[in-house]
Amino acid sequence: MSLFFLIPLRISLVTGYIFKNSAADMAELIILAIVFNLILSLVLAPWQLQLVVLVMVLIGTGQILPQRD
């Protein structure tokens, strides 16, 4: 299994650490970098991991959203 999807994930984690310890001026730019890298890591992830994330999202939204009458 290719582990190339871990590269953008690590970049986003480092960027998040920098965001936590930086001034508020760079906040918008750093948030954009984090979101871009997380999306990129999900695109590059193997299908098995994408399937696990999809199932977790579907289960999580079922618990968060209120039931419709």
Steps between C-alpha positions, in 0.01 A plus 500: 500500500630841407552738788523821295183629662691541827715780357220761475359374830831569673523839333153590629592388853816714495299790361247458780779509755633822345147643503467426870825680578479793256350846491144560379620670179582173328193312622298506176792388286592219735139376524483485119822299492369258762171441316674458164748247638233299681291477183808406299591225747147358474521502120834320505394249766433140398137405441484292817580804713258715301228242564570503874483882506173492304342252742614708798349815346171327427476361854606832653246704307228257600579566865544878466200591287158488665248239389233624258137443589 
